[in-house]
Amino acid sequence: MNAFMRKILCISFLFAIAAYGQQERIAIMNTVDNKDSIAFLDLSYLTDKLRDIAGKILPQSRYGIMTQQSIVDRLGSQERAIKECKEATCLADLGRKISADYIAQGHVGRFSGELTIKVELYNVGSSNLIGSFTGDSKDLKGLLSVLEAKAPKLFEDMISTTKEKEKPAPPPPAPESAWDLVGRASDLEDAVDVELGYKLPARVDSQVNTEEYRPSNNSFWIALALDVAGAAFVGYGIYKNSEVLNKHEEYGDLRSGFGNSWEKVEDAKTSRNVSYILGGVLLASGIGVHIWF
């Protein structure tokens, strides 16, 4: 076998392991008889029949049916498995011991001189009963017919329950806007305002509503323009303030021609003050538009 074929086999094996890891495990436990009057081999045949029906109904791509040997291995021994099956008071707890996702078991009993059978199927994770069925017969062949007639629907219900659980939750309804509330209020006829004591109009024209109540986006852009202009003037004022400081230093260093330098200082001061004032006014106006509208 060359290296290429070995790689192909390894990749296929890894894919098989990954697919198996995605399967949910179903354990079909040994059918038990509370009276211990039915032979173990007969009970095992009923168990095998139930396991066979599950294998035909459940898709192999999603569900994996645990073998009897794998169940025995997890419980320690055949004797331990038989004891656990007979003494289990909660099938879901037994399912957790063997790492199963679902677990089913049949119980044989007696009623009015006839044999009865009850099969239960549990979700191990939630301990919820997915479904069950019962039946009766005069002999074991009749119990076998009960399994063949009712077990398929039990496992079909299991598939339906799983699919229902996997459905995505519907998105929450979108919150109503104030405009939606106004529109719904306009449909009310003969509505009475308790505090004001008069009837509201039965119908308000939708076009009138649109023109009267629908907010405009123009105010946002006006406020934004004022904010930008104000910030620009404030920035320019900061620049002029630094220029004033520089001119002061230049004026202090001059020995002659200080008149012209002093004029530059005064000009810079004037530009700074005007920029601060305009910038402050524009920023305040922009904030006012944001708040008002």
Backbone torsions as a table, in degrees:
resi	resn	phi	psi	omega
1	MET	NA	122.4	-177.6
2	ASN	-78.4	174.4	-175.5
3	ALA	-65.7	-35.7	-179.0
4	PHE	-63.6	-43.8	-179.8
5	MET	-65.7	-36.7	177.9
6	ARG	-63.5	-39.5	178.1
7	LYS	-63.6	-42.2	179.5
8	ILE	-62.2	-43.3	179.8
9	LEU	-64.9	-39.5	179.0
10	CYS	-64.4	-42.9	179.2
11	ILE	-64.4	-42.8	178.6
12	SER	-62.0	-39.4	179.4
13	PHE	-64.8	-41.2	179.0
14	LEU	-64.7	-40.5	177.1
15	PHE	-63.7	-38.7	179.2
16	ALA	-64.6	-40.8	178.6
17	ILE	-64.7	-42.1	-179.6
18	ALA	-64.0	-41.1	179.3
19	ALA	-65.5	-39.3	178.7
20	TYR	-67.1	-36.0	179.9
21	GLY	-64.5	-23.8	179.7
22	GLN	-85.5	-10.7	-180.0
23	GLN	-75.3	151.0	172.6
24	GLU	-97.8	134.3	-173.2
25	ARG	-90.2	132.5	177.1
26	ILE	-116.0	126.0	178.8
27	ALA	-105.1	122.4	173.5
28	ILE	-101.0	102.2	-175.2
29	MET	-77.5	162.2	-180.0
30	ASN	-59.4	134.1	173.5
31	THR	-67.6	136.0	-176.0
32	VAL	-117.1	153.3	177.1
33	ASP	-120.7	116.9	-176.4
34	ASN	-65.4	-24.4	-178.4
35	LYS	-92.1	-8.4	179.9
36	ASP	55.3	35.1	-179.9
37	SER	-106.0	-8.6	179.5
38	ILE	-102.4	136.2	-176.8
39	ALA	-61.9	147.6	-178.6
40	PHE	-59.8	-37.7	-179.6
41	LEU	-66.0	-36.3	177.7
42	ASP	-66.9	-41.4	177.3
43	LEU	-65.0	-37.8	179.2
44	SER	-64.7	-35.0	178.8
45	TYR	-66.2	-40.4	176.0
46	LEU	-62.1	-39.8	177.7
47	THR	-63.2	-45.6	179.8
48	ASP	-61.6	-37.6	179.3
49	LYS	-65.5	-41.6	178.4
50	LEU	-65.0	-39.4	178.2
51	ARG	-66.7	-37.9	179.5
52	ASP	-65.3	-41.3	179.1
53	ILE	-64.9	-41.6	178.4
54	ALA	-60.9	-40.4	179.8
55	GLY	-64.3	-30.9	179.9
56	LYS	-79.6	-30.4	-175.7
57	ILE	-88.3	-43.4	-173.6
58	LEU	-80.8	131.9	177.9
59	PRO	-67.4	131.3	-176.8
60	GLN	-67.6	-23.5	179.9
61	SER	-68.8	-18.9	-176.5
62	ARG	-115.8	-33.5	-173.7
63	TYR	-122.2	140.7	174.9
64	GLY	-121.3	125.0	-178.4
65	ILE	-89.1	123.1	-178.7
66	MET	-70.5	137.1	177.2
67	THR	-76.9	161.4	178.3
68	GLN	-61.7	-35.8	-178.6
69	GLN	-67.8	-38.4	178.8
70	SER	-66.6	-34.0	177.0
71	ILE	-67.9	-43.3	178.7
72	VAL	-61.9	-42.2	-179.5
73	ASP	-61.4	-38.3	-179.0
74	ARG	-73.5	-27.4	-179.9
75	LEU	-92.7	-11.4	173.2
76	GLY	111.8	-43.0	-178.5
77	SER	-162.8	167.6	178.9
78	GLN	-64.6	-41.5	179.2
79	GLU	-63.6	-41.4	179.0
80	ARG	-64.8	-38.5	179.5
81	ALA	-64.4	-43.0	179.6
82	ILE	-64.2	-42.3	-179.9
83	LYS	-64.5	-43.9	179.8
84	GLU	-62.4	-40.4	-178.9
85	CYS	-65.3	-38.1	-177.4
86	LYS	-77.6	-33.3	-173.2
87	GLU	-98.3	-2.8	-176.4
88	ALA	-66.2	122.2	175.4
89	THR	-91.5	-17.8	178.6
90	CYS	-138.9	113.0	-178.5
91	LEU	-62.1	-35.2	-178.9
92	ALA	-62.3	-39.7	177.2
93	ASP	-63.7	-40.6	177.5
94	LEU	-64.6	-37.3	177.7
95	GLY	-63.1	-36.6	178.4
96	ARG	-67.2	-32.3	179.2
97	LYS	-65.2	-31.6	-177.2
98	ILE	-105.1	11.1	175.9
99	SER	60.8	40.8	177.4
100	ALA	-96.2	155.1	175.3
101	ASP	-92.5	-31.9	176.9
102	TYR	-136.3	151.2	-179.5
103	ILE	-144.3	139.5	180.0
104	ALA	-134.6	150.8	178.9
105	GLN	-156.6	147.0	176.6
106	GLY	-106.7	145.1	177.7
107	HIS	-125.0	127.3	177.6
108	VAL	-98.9	133.0	178.4
109	GLY	-139.6	-164.0	-179.2
110	ARG	-139.9	144.4	176.9
111	PHE	-151.2	123.4	176.7
112	SER	53.6	42.2	176.4
113	GLY	81.0	2.0	179.9
114	GLU	-117.8	157.8	176.1
115	LEU	-79.0	143.2	176.5
116	THR	-126.0	156.4	175.2
117	ILE	-138.4	139.5	176.8
118	LYS	-131.7	129.2	179.0
119	VAL	-120.3	131.5	179.2
120	GLU	-122.1	146.7	178.6
121	LEU	-129.8	125.9	-175.6
122	TYR	-120.8	148.2	166.0
123	ASN	-86.0	117.1	-173.6
124	VAL	-67.4	-41.7	-176.1
125	GLY	-61.5	-42.9	-176.9
126	SER	-99.2	-8.4	-176.3
127	SER	62.0	18.5	-179.8
128	ASN	-86.9	142.0	174.7
129	LEU	-77.2	117.2	178.5
130	ILE	-76.8	-40.6	179.7
131	GLY	-179.4	168.5	178.5
132	SER	-158.1	164.0	173.6
133	PHE	-150.2	158.9	179.4
134	THR	-133.8	161.4	176.8
135	GLY	-167.1	167.5	-179.3
136	ASP	-142.1	159.4	-179.0
137	SER	-163.7	164.7	178.2
138	LYS	-81.4	-20.0	-179.0
139	ASP	-146.0	178.2	-176.9
140	LEU	-67.6	-32.4	178.2
141	LYS	-63.3	-34.9	177.0
142	GLY	-67.2	-37.3	176.2
143	LEU	-64.5	-35.9	177.0
144	LEU	-62.7	-38.7	177.7
145	SER	-66.3	-35.0	176.8
146	VAL	-62.2	-44.0	178.4
147	LEU	-60.6	-46.2	-177.6
148	GLU	-64.5	-29.9	-176.9
149	ALA	-84.9	-35.7	-170.2
150	LYS	-109.5	-24.0	-176.6
151	ALA	-65.2	-37.5	-179.9
152	PRO	-56.7	-42.5	-179.7
153	LYS	-65.4	-32.9	178.4
154	LEU	-59.8	-45.2	-179.0
155	PHE	-77.3	-28.3	173.6
156	GLU	-66.2	-38.9	176.4
157	ASP	-64.2	-34.0	177.6
158	MET	-63.3	-42.6	177.8
159	ILE	-63.8	-43.8	180.0
160	SER	-62.5	-40.5	179.0
161	THR	-63.5	-41.0	179.6
162	THR	-65.3	-43.1	179.6
163	LYS	-65.0	-39.2	179.4
164	GLU	-64.0	-37.4	179.5
165	LYS	-67.6	-30.9	-176.3
166	GLU	-84.3	-8.4	179.6
167	LYS	-64.7	134.0	178.6
168	PRO	-65.5	143.2	178.9
169	ALA	-66.4	139.5	179.3
170	PRO	-64.0	143.9	-179.5
171	PRO	-63.9	146.8	178.9
172	PRO	-65.2	147.1	179.4
173	PRO	-61.6	142.1	-179.9
174	ALA	-67.7	137.2	179.1
175	PRO	-63.7	141.3	179.7
176	GLU	-73.4	136.4	175.4
177	SER	-81.1	167.4	178.1
178	ALA	-61.0	-33.9	-179.5
179	TRP	-67.4	-36.9	176.9
180	ASP	-63.5	-40.1	179.0
181	LEU	-64.1	-39.7	178.0
182	VAL	-63.9	-41.4	179.9
183	GLY	-64.1	-39.3	178.6
184	ARG	-69.3	-36.2	179.4
185	ALA	-65.0	-28.1	-178.5
186	SER	-70.3	-18.1	-179.9
187	ASP	-84.4	-9.4	-179.6
188	LEU	-72.4	136.1	178.7
189	GLU	-108.5	137.1	177.6
190	ASP	56.4	36.2	176.6
191	ALA	-72.7	141.6	-176.1
192	VAL	-114.9	126.9	173.6
193	ASP	-83.6	116.0	-173.9
194	VAL	-66.5	-40.4	-175.3
195	GLU	-75.0	-41.9	-176.5
196	LEU	-84.7	-25.1	174.5
197	GLY	79.2	26.5	176.4
198	TYR	-138.7	161.7	-178.5
199	LYS	-83.0	138.8	173.7
200	LEU	-75.9	155.7	176.6
201	PRO	-61.7	140.6	-175.8
202	ALA	-66.0	-30.9	-176.5
203	ARG	-149.9	133.8	177.4
204	VAL	-115.2	130.8	-178.0
205	ASP	-61.3	134.5	-176.2
206	SER	-64.2	-33.7	179.8
207	GLN	-67.5	-37.9	177.1
208	VAL	-63.8	-42.1	177.5
209	ASN	-58.3	-44.3	-178.4
210	THR	-61.0	-44.4	-176.7
211	GLU	-74.4	-29.5	-172.8
212	GLU	-89.5	-36.1	-169.7
213	TYR	-112.3	-24.8	-175.0
214	ARG	-68.3	122.5	-178.5
215	PRO	-68.9	153.9	-179.7
216	SER	-104.4	148.7	178.4
217	ASN	-87.5	-4.8	-178.1
218	ASN	-62.2	-37.1	-177.5
219	SER	-62.2	-34.9	179.8
220	PHE	-63.5	-44.0	-178.4
221	TRP	-70.6	-34.7	176.2
222	ILE	-62.8	-47.4	-179.8
223	ALA	-62.1	-40.5	179.9
224	LEU	-64.3	-40.5	178.6
225	ALA	-63.9	-41.4	177.5
226	LEU	-63.5	-41.0	179.0
227	ASP	-62.7	-44.3	-179.3
228	VAL	-64.3	-45.6	179.6
229	ALA	-63.0	-43.1	179.2
230	GLY	-62.0	-43.2	179.0
231	ALA	-63.6	-36.6	178.8
232	ALA	-64.7	-43.7	179.3
233	PHE	-65.9	-40.4	177.9
234	VAL	-63.4	-41.4	177.2
235	GLY	-62.2	-40.8	178.3
236	TYR	-64.9	-36.9	177.3
237	GLY	-63.7	-39.7	177.5
238	ILE	-63.0	-40.1	178.2
239	TYR	-63.1	-43.4	179.9
240	LYS	-67.0	-31.9	178.1
241	ASN	-64.9	-40.1	176.6
242	SER	-66.0	-33.4	177.5
243	GLU	-67.3	-37.8	177.4
244	VAL	-60.4	-43.5	-179.7
245	LEU	-63.5	-40.3	179.3
246	ASN	-65.4	-40.0	-179.9
247	LYS	-67.3	-34.4	176.5
248	HIS	-62.4	-43.6	178.6
249	GLU	-65.8	-38.4	178.5
250	GLU	-65.2	-39.0	-179.7
251	TYR	-66.5	-39.6	-179.9
252	GLY	-67.5	-27.3	-178.2
253	ASP	-84.6	-16.2	-176.8
254	LEU	-76.2	141.8	175.1
255	ARG	-98.7	-26.7	-179.5
256	SER	-145.5	165.4	-179.9
257	GLY	66.9	31.1	-175.6
258	PHE	-75.1	-16.8	-179.3
259	GLY	-62.4	-47.7	-179.4
260	ASN	-64.6	-38.2	178.8
261	SER	-65.8	-38.8	179.1
262	TRP	-64.7	-35.5	177.1
263	GLU	-63.3	-38.1	177.4
264	LYS	-63.8	-38.2	177.6
265	VAL	-62.8	-44.6	-179.0
266	GLU	-65.8	-39.2	178.0
267	ASP	-62.6	-42.9	179.1
268	ALA	-63.7	-39.4	177.6
269	LYS	-62.5	-42.9	-179.1
270	THR	-63.6	-45.5	179.0
271	SER	-61.8	-39.4	179.6
272	ARG	-62.6	-49.0	-176.4
273	ASN	-63.9	-42.8	179.0
274	VAL	-62.2	-41.4	-179.9
275	SER	-63.9	-42.1	178.1
276	TYR	-61.4	-43.9	-176.9
277	ILE	-65.8	-50.1	-179.0
278	LEU	-62.5	-43.1	179.5
279	GLY	-61.8	-42.6	178.9
280	GLY	-63.5	-42.3	-179.5
281	VAL	-64.6	-44.6	-178.3
282	LEU	-66.9	-41.3	177.6
283	LEU	-63.7	-42.6	178.1
284	ALA	-62.9	-38.9	178.4
285	SER	-65.0	-43.3	178.7
286	GLY	-61.2	-43.8	178.2
287	ILE	-63.1	-39.8	179.0
288	GLY	-63.3	-39.8	178.3
289	VAL	-65.1	-42.0	178.4
290	HIS	-58.5	-45.7	-176.8
291	ILE	-70.8	-42.6	-173.8
292	TRP	-69.3	-41.9	-175.0
293	PHE	-100.9	NA	NA
